[in-house]
Amino acid sequence: MEEVKVVSHDGASSIAEIFRSSCENPKGVIVCLPAMGVPRKLYRPFAQKLSEAGFHVINFELRGIDSSSIRPGRNVDFGYAHFLKYDLPAYVELAGSTFDALP
């Protein structure tokens, strides 16, 4: 597993974990979308199993959790729409640039 800092399209950042399959012919790439409020570390066993099954996995967390540069507060307003508009595209770009020849 390797860690990579990902900067979203609005400047927020967090750490993604990349699990590379050791299979000779990986089946594809899975971007693991976490539940709201759940840190990425809880998805590590799942990501590891997917990797062992032949998939590369990008595991990350939503803004406001652990490695995120943004913290909820009175003057900080964000929601799931921010994730869809800013964060998810950055993680999909990471998957494409890291594993460009795989679905």
Contacts in CASP RR format, 6 or more apart in sequence:
PFRMAT RR
TARGET T0000
AUTHOR 0000-0000-0000
METHOD contacts of the structure
MODEL  1
MEEVKVVSHDGASSIAEIFRSSCENPKGVIVCLPAMGVPRKLYRPFAQKL
SEAGFHVINFELRGIDSSSIRPGRNVDFGYAHFLKYDLPAYVELAGSTFD
ALP
1 17 0 8 1.000
1 18 0 8 1.000
1 19 0 8 1.000
1 44 0 8 1.000
1 47 0 8 1.000
1 48 0 8 1.000
2 17 0 8 1.000
2 18 0 8 1.000
2 20 0 8 1.000
3 15 0 8 1.000
3 16 0 8 1.000
3 17 0 8 1.000
3 18 0 8 1.000
4 15 0 8 1.000
4 16 0 8 1.000
4 17 0 8 1.000
4 18 0 8 1.000
4 94 0 8 1.000
5 13 0 8 1.000
5 14 0 8 1.000
5 15 0 8 1.000
5 16 0 8 1.000
6 13 0 8 1.000
6 14 0 8 1.000
6 15 0 8 1.000
6 16 0 8 1.000
6 60 0 8 1.000
6 90 0 8 1.000
6 91 0 8 1.000
6 94 0 8 1.000
7 13 0 8 1.000
7 90 0 8 1.000
8 14 0 8 1.000
8 63 0 8 1.000
8 86 0 8 1.000
8 87 0 8 1.000
8 89 0 8 1.000
8 90 0 8 1.000
9 85 0 8 1.000
9 86 0 8 1.000
9 89 0 8 1.000
9 90 0 8 1.000
10 82 0 8 1.000
10 85 0 8 1.000
10 86 0 8 1.000
11 69 0 8 1.000
11 86 0 8 1.000
12 63 0 8 1.000
12 68 0 8 1.000
12 69 0 8 1.000
12 70 0 8 1.000
12 82 0 8 1.000
12 86 0 8 1.000
12 87 0 8 1.000
13 68 0 8 1.000
13 69 0 8 1.000
14 60 0 8 1.000
14 61 0 8 1.000
14 63 0 8 1.000
14 65 0 8 1.000
14 66 0 8 1.000
14 67 0 8 1.000
14 68 0 8 1.000
14 69 0 8 1.000
14 87 0 8 1.000
15 40 0 8 1.000
15 60 0 8 1.000
15 61 0 8 1.000
15 67 0 8 1.000
16 40 0 8 1.000
16 58 0 8 1.000
16 59 0 8 1.000
16 60 0 8 1.000
16 91 0 8 1.000
16 94 0 8 1.000
17 40 0 8 1.000
17 44 0 8 1.000
17 47 0 8 1.000
17 57 0 8 1.000
17 58 0 8 1.000
17 59 0 8 1.000
17 60 0 8 1.000
18 56 0 8 1.000
18 57 0 8 1.000
18 58 0 8 1.000
18 59 0 8 1.000
18 98 0 8 1.000
19 47 0 8 1.000
19 48 0 8 1.000
19 50 0 8 1.000
19 51 0 8 1.000
19 56 0 8 1.000
19 57 0 8 1.000
19 59 0 8 1.000
20 51 0 8 1.000
20 56 0 8 1.000
21 27 0 8 1.000
21 51 0 8 1.000
21 52 0 8 1.000
21 53 0 8 1.000
21 54 0 8 1.000
21 55 0 8 1.000
21 56 0 8 1.000
22 51 0 8 1.000
22 52 0 8 1.000
23 54 0 8 1.000
26 54 0 8 1.000
26 55 0 8 1.000
26 56 0 8 1.000
26 99 0 8 1.000
26 102 0 8 1.000
27 53 0 8 1.000
27 54 0 8 1.000
27 55 0 8 1.000
27 102 0 8 1.000
28 54 0 8 1.000
28 55 0 8 1.000
28 56 0 8 1.000
28 99 0 8 1.000
28 102 0 8 1.000
28 103 0 8 1.000
29 55 0 8 1.000
29 56 0 8 1.000
29 57 0 8 1.000
29 58 0 8 1.000
29 95 0 8 1.000
29 96 0 8 1.000
29 98 0 8 1.000
29 99 0 8 1.000
29 102 0 8 1.000
29 103 0 8 1.000
30 50 0 8 1.000
30 55 0 8 1.000
30 56 0 8 1.000
30 57 0 8 1.000
30 58 0 8 1.000
31 57 0 8 1.000
31 58 0 8 1.000
31 60 0 8 1.000
31 88 0 8 1.000
31 91 0 8 1.000
31 92 0 8 1.000
31 95 0 8 1.000
32 43 0 8 1.000
32 46 0 8 1.000
32 47 0 8 1.000
32 50 0 8 1.000
32 57 0 8 1.000
32 58 0 8 1.000
32 59 0 8 1.000
32 60 0 8 1.000
33 88 0 8 1.000
34 40 0 8 1.000
34 42 0 8 1.000
34 43 0 8 1.000
34 59 0 8 1.000
34 60 0 8 1.000
34 61 0 8 1.000
34 62 0 8 1.000
34 65 0 8 1.000
36 62 0 8 1.000
36 80 0 8 1.000
37 62 0 8 1.000
37 64 0 8 1.000
37 65 0 8 1.000
38 61 0 8 1.000
38 65 0 8 1.000
39 61 0 8 1.000
39 65 0 8 1.000
39 66 0 8 1.000
40 59 0 8 1.000
40 60 0 8 1.000
40 61 0 8 1.000
40 65 0 8 1.000
40 66 0 8 1.000
40 67 0 8 1.000
41 66 0 8 1.000
43 59 0 8 1.000
44 59 0 8 1.000
47 57 0 8 1.000
47 59 0 8 1.000
50 57 0 8 1.000
51 57 0 8 1.000
56 98 0 8 1.000
56 99 0 8 1.000
56 102 0 8 1.000
58 91 0 8 1.000
58 94 0 8 1.000
58 95 0 8 1.000
58 98 0 8 1.000
60 87 0 8 1.000
60 91 0 8 1.000
61 67 0 8 1.000
61 68 0 8 1.000
62 68 0 8 1.000
62 83 0 8 1.000
62 87 0 8 1.000
63 70 0 8 1.000
63 78 0 8 1.000
63 79 0 8 1.000
63 82 0 8 1.000
63 83 0 8 1.000
63 87 0 8 1.000
64 70 0 8 1.000
64 71 0 8 1.000
64 72 0 8 1.000
64 78 0 8 1.000
70 76 0 8 1.000
70 78 0 8 1.000
72 78 0 8 1.000
END
